[in-house]
């Protein structure tokens, strides 16, 4: 056999391809980082030469590398580094542990400042009110910043404000706000990205970030992820990302969505970059988070202990971050220049608004393959799904919220009518939409296999099944975590399924997810992860 036809790598065993023409194969062959053959074991064994690396997955299963269609790896690299303390509910359930961690970090860090991430009064029952006075009592002279688990809210003390030059005269960033008392003084809260980021950036340690990002890639690989979007890309990270890419240190493909900014200009061109790092779109935050009471709804939050704890006024329907006119201005600044747009929007009123804006933009600047996106869409209605499909708009759903907040959504925030149907993935697919599932890390951990499980079972922490009619089949959920997620990121031509010509991005699981109970999919082990035919994670190590 000529050397040119010999494979570098062959994987033998059950191969779940996500290719409708050959859903299951017995082996896959790789040469120069790309897939050169998919077929039966006998067919692929012909590609094996003396130097071919052969892996028999035995009782395991090879799948396309999993895709995180809505992530924040550049921020998570910092948030989960040793420079910040992880106080998320997945790490600390007890409120006393959270408070103790804050006090310990203030004492340990001293003048360099204490930064913690993951505060969640809905899941960490009994937390004190994080008032400015309380924060100042813990850290009277040194900076202290506590990031809410949603990422849409930060609490800070007076020393932290002074360290980044915030005072009563600081203007609110567009689409964001600093909380103020009746006297106009800062009250120690920052809402939305433009206000939160300057405070969290104080945790950045000069020279340490490249190692943080390499560790983040390893974290993603452990979860079986080989491609991740960056949905809050700041061009200031560009030099680090480019240097790591050039050195070959990135073990995850990145697709960036740059944050819309006050000047409404992008720092890159649409689709610039390479197959590892590509600048894909622009990100806008239409509204906020259900966990802090600022999503834009047509119906009110309930009046319960849960809503009172997070400061929701009785009868509140939340609010948007921008007016319709402001959203139109932002979309019009980017979309005609060729940029795809992804809009974070949770509330149904906000969804109506952004669909209006999208429709207007498409009428004035038609584009056959725009892949305009809506992110999270917890409260999206059936008529809105149908309208989105008619416009060619696609949604990325945060179904893992059902696993963590499913009971709170029904009992504490929105009641059965709106809370049980949260994240209606089944209706979206039935309407003809190609969707993705995501974790929005670090809000929830990188757990794409749990996403698949939750989408199929819709089981809440108490064990109730929330809107069983909104369940996906296992095959639909797998597509939403592989090929359809890749499609949303304009990458389905090179990744997302195991087909000849695509990159050899694989995950090896301990079993075929189609052959286990849906609730057990989340418990499958990731045995190995490959990027371009190179093993980047070894679960046996």
N, C-alpha and C positions, 0 to 999 in steps of 0.2 A: 504493500500500500504506500503511495507517495506520502512523504512527510506532511505535505500541505493538507492532506485529507484526514490526518490523525487528530483526534481531539486532545485538548490540553486537560480537560476535566470531563468526567462522565459521572452522573448521578443515577443510580439504579434503584428501583422501587416504585412505589405509588407516586405518580406525578399528577397533581391537580393543576391543570394548565390554565383554567379560565378562558379557554379557547373553545367556542361552541362547536367547531369542526372536529375537535378531538379533546373532549372534556377530561379524559383520564388517559395517561400514557404509562409505559413501564420504565422509561429512561429518558434522559436528556443529555445531549453532548454540547460541549462548549469549546470554542477556539477563539483566541485573541479577545476574550472578554465578552463574546456574543454567542448566542445560541445558534448552533449549526444543524442540529437535528433533534427531533422529538418523535418518539415512536415506541415500538415494543422493545423489550430487553434484547431480543435476538437482533433486531435491526440496528440498535445503537452499539451493540458489542463489536460490530464491524468497524466502528470508529476508534476502537481502543488500540493504542500502540504501546511500545515498551515504556515510554515516558509519560503516558496518560495517568493522571491522578484519578483513581476510581473510588467512588464513595457509594457503598451499599447502605441505604437508609433503613433496610430491614423492615421493621414494623412501623416505621415512621412515614411521613408524607412530605413531599416536596411541593411547595407552592410558590407563586410569584412573590417577590419581596413585598411586604405590606407597605401601604402608602398612607401617611398622615397628611390629609388634605387641608387641615387647618391647625397648624402648630405655631409655636413661638420658641424654636430652639435657641435663638440668639439670646433671648431673655432667660429662658430656663437654664442655660449654661451658667448664668450668674446666680439665679434664684436658688438653684440646688448645689451651688458651690459651697466651699467652707467659709465664704465671706458673708453668706446669709444663713439664717437658721430656718429650717423647714418646720413650720408649725401647722401645716395643713391638717384637716381632719383625718386624712389617710395616715398621718404620722402621729398625731396627738388628738385623741377624742376628749380627754378630760380637760375642763377649763382651768383647773389649778395647775396642770402641767404647762399649759400655754403661758399663764402668768409667770410661773417660775422660770420658764425658758427666757422670757423677756427680761426679767430681772437679772438672770445669770449672764445673758449676753451683754447687757449694759455694763455690768461689773467687769466682764472679761475684756471688752473692747476699749473701754475708757474713751480717750479723746478722738480715736479714729471713727467712733460712731457705731451704733448697733442697728442692724437691719434684719428684719424677720419677715417671712412671707407665709400666708395661709390662714389668717384670721377669718373665722366663719361662725358668727353667733347663731346661725340656724342649726348647725351640726355640732357645735361645741357649747352645749347648754350651760348657762350660768356665767358666761363671760361678763366682766364688768363693762360699763360704758367707757369706750376708749376716748374720753374727753381730753382736751388740751391740758387741763389741770391734772388729770390722772397721769398722763404721759410725762408732764413736767415734774411730777412728784417722784417718778421712777428715775428719770434722768434730768436733774435740774440744770446741768451744765454741759452735757455732751449730747450730740445728735442721736435721735431715736426715731426710726421710721418702721412702721408696721404695715405691710401690704395685705390688703384683703384678698381672700382666696380667689375672688373673681378677677382680680387684676384691674378692676374699674374704680377702686377706692384705696386711698392710703391715709393712714393716720400718722401725724408727725408732731414732734414737740417744738418748742421755741428755738432751741439750739439748732435743730435740723433746718428750720426755716432760715435762720441767720446764716447757716453754712452755705446755702445756695442762693442767698440774696433775696429771699421772699419777705415782703412786708405788706402792710395794708394798702400801699400804693401800687402793688404789682397787679397788672391787668390780667384778667382771665384769658387763658389761651382760647382760640376759636374751637368750639365744640367741647370745652372742658371748663372746670371752675374750681376755685379755691373757696372753701366755706368761710363765712364771715359772721361775726356776731352782730347784734343790733348797733354796736358802736363802730362797726366797720373793720374791726380788727380780725385777723386770721383766727379761725377756731380750731385749727389743727387737722382739717380734712382736705383732701384733694380728690376730685372726681374726674374720671376719664383720662385718657392717655396723655394728652398734652399737659395736664397738671401733675399726673403721677410720675411720669418718666424722669423729670428733672430731680425728683427726690430720691428715687431708687438708684439713679445713676451715681449717686454719692458712694455706693458700695463698690464701685469699680476700682480695682487695684491695678495700678500701672504695671504692665508687663505680664500680668497673671492671666489675662483673658484667653489667649490662645490655648493654654492647657485646659481651661474651663470648657471651651468649645470642643476640644478633642474628647474630653470626658462625656460631654453631652452626646456626641456621635456614638460613643460606646454604649451609652444608656439606651439610645434609640435602637441600635443593633441588637441589644439583648432582648428587646421586645419584638424582634423580627422585622423592624422597619428599615427600608433601604432608601426611601424617598420621603422628604418632609418639606412642607411649605413653611415659609417664614412670613406670617401674616401681620407683622408690625416692623417691617424692615426699615432700619435707619441707615442711611448711606455712610454714617460715621463708622459702621462696622465693616464697610467695604474692604479697606486695606487688609484687615486681619483675615477675612474670609478668602480674599484673593490669594494671600500668601499661603494659607493652609491648603487651598486648592492646588496651587502651583507645586507645593511640596508633596502632594499626594496624601496629606494627613486626613482629609475629609473622607469618612467612610459612609456617608449618607449624601444622596443627591438633594440639593436645596433648590426650591422654587420660591423666589421672593416676591412679596407684595409690599411695595413701598407705602408707608403711611402718607396719606394726603397731608399737605402742609399749607400754612397760611399763604405762601407765595404761589401755591398751586402749580408747581413745576416739579418734574421728575429729574433725578440725577442720572438716570440711565435711559437707554432706548428700549422700546418694547422688544422682548425676546432676545435681548443682548445676553451674552455669556456663552457657556458651553453646556454639554450634556450633564455636567456635575453641578454647576451653579448657573442658573438662568433667571434673569429678571423678568417676571411673568406678568405682574399687574399692580394695581393701586388698591389700597385698603381704606375704607371709610367706616366709621362707627356711627350708625344712624341713631341708636339708643344705647342703653347701658346693660345692667345685669338684673335679673329677677331677684337675686339675693340681696341687693341693696335698694330695691324699690324704684329703679329708674328705667324701666322699659316702657315703650310707648303703646298703650293698650286702648281698646275701645270699651273695655269692661274694668271695673274697679278691683283692686286687691281686697281680700277679705279683711275684716277687723278682728284680728286674733292676737294671741300672745306673740306668735311668730312675727307678724307684721309690725307689732308695736316694738319688738326687740330691735328690728332693723330700721325703725324710725319712719315707717310709712304712715302718713296721715289718713284717717278714715275717709273712705270714698275716693282715694287717689287712684287715678288710672296711669300713673307714671308720667313720663314725658320723653320727648326726643332731644337729641343733642343739637340738632339743626332744624331750621325751618325748611319748608319745601323749596323756597327760593335759594337758600344757601346750598342745599343738596344739588339743585340744578346747576348752580354756578360751579360747584366742585366737579360734578360729572362732566359738564361741558368743557372744563379745562383739560381733562385727560382723555376722555373717550374718543373725541375726534382725531386725536393724535395717534390712535391705534392701541391705546392701553385697555386691556380688560379691567373690569372693576369687580371687587368683592366687597359687599356691604354687610357688616355686622348688624343684625336686626333681630330682636327677640319678640317684640310686641306686634299684634296684628295691625294696629293703627300705623305703626312705623312701616310695616310691610306694604300697606296700601300706598303710603307716600312714596317709598322708593320704587315701587312698581310703576307709579305714575311718572316718576322722573326717568326711569329706564325706558318706558314706552316713548316718551317725548324724544329722548336722545336717539332711539332707534329709528323713529320716524324722520328725524332731521339728518341723521348720519347712519344710514343703513349699513349693516355689515353682516355677511352671511354666516360667519362662524365666530360670534363674539364671546360666547360662554360667560356671559354676565352671571355673577353669583350672588346668592343670599346666604349669609352665615348664621347657623344655629336655628333660627326660625321656630322657636319653641311653640309659639301660639298661632302659627300659620293656619288659616282656614282652608276648607275645601275649595271655595271659589278662587282663593288666592293661588293655590297650587295649580288649578286649571288655567288661570290667567298667566302664571309664570311659564307654564309649558307652552302656551300659545305664543309667548314672546321669545321663547328659546332661553329662558332664564333657568338656571340650575341651582339646587340647594345643597349645602353641606350641613348635616344634622348632628347635633351633640347628644346622641342617644344615651351616653353614659350618665347624663344627668338623672335618668330614671333610676339607675342603680344607686346613686348617692342621695338624691333629693326627691325621689319619686313620691314618698309619703308626705314630705313637707309641701310639695306642689299642690297636693289634693287637700290635705287637712289644714295646712297653715296659710297658704298664699292665695289659691285660686278656686278651690272647691272642685267637686267631681266634674262639672260640666266642662271646665277649661283645663283643670289639672291632669285628668286622666289621659286626655288626648295629646298631651305635650309631646313634641317631636313626632309627628304623625308620618313615620317613614313608609308604612304600608300604603297610605293614601297617595303619597308622593310617587311611589313606583307605579301604583295602579293608574295614576294620571298620565303615565308615560314619561316621567322624569328620570334622568340618570342622576343619582344622588351619590354622595359620599358620606361616610361616617367618620367622626373625628373625636379626639380627646381634649383639644384645646390645651395641651400641656403648657405650663405646669398646673392648670386648674384641676385637672385629674391626671393621674399618671399615664405614661404611655402604655396603654393596654388595648391594642387593636383587637386581640382575641376576645376580650370582654365585650368590646363594642359589638362584635358579631353575635355573641351570646345574648346580650341585652336586646339587640334588635329583633332577635328571634323569639325571646321569651317575654320581654317587657316586664320583668319581675322587679318589684321595689324592695327596699330593705326589709319590710315587714312580711314579704312573701306574696303580696297581692299582685295580680296581673293587671297592669294598667292599660286599658283599651286593647283587648286581645285582637281586635280587628285591624290594629295598626302593626301587627307583627310581620316581619319579613320571613321568607324562607331562608334556609341556610345558604343556598346558592345565591340568592339576591344580596344577602348581607356580605358574603365573600366578595362579590363584584363591587360592592360599595366601599370595600376596604382595599381593593386592588385596581382593576382596570377602569372602573368608573371614576374612582378618585384620581387616577392618572390622567384620565380624559379631562377632568376639571382643571388640571394643572397643565394642559397642553403637552402632556408627555406620554400619551397612550400609544404613540408611534414607536416609542423606544423601550417602554417598561409596562408593567401592569398585567401581563400575561406571559405564559411560557410558549413563545412562538419563534420560529426561525427568523433571524435577523435582529431580534431584540437583545438588549443587554441581559447578561446572565445574572440577574438580581433575583436571588432565591431565599426562601426561609424553609428550614427543615423542621417540621413539627413532630411531636411524639406519636401522633395518630392523625388520620384523615378526619378533618372536622365534619365531613358529611356523614361519618360513620359512628359518631358518638352522640350521646344525649346533648341537646342544645345547651343545657345549663352547665355541661362539662367542658364546653369549648374554651371557656375562660381559663380552665385549669390545665390546658395542654402546655407541655414544655416546648420552649424554643431550643432545639438542639444545635442548630447552626444557622448562620446568616452569611450570604455571599453577595458581594457587590462586584459586578463585572467579572464574575468567575473567581474572585479572590475571597477566601473565607475571612470575614471580619468579626465573627463571633463564634466561639466554640463553647457550647453549653456543657460539654463534658470536662472542660478545663477546671 
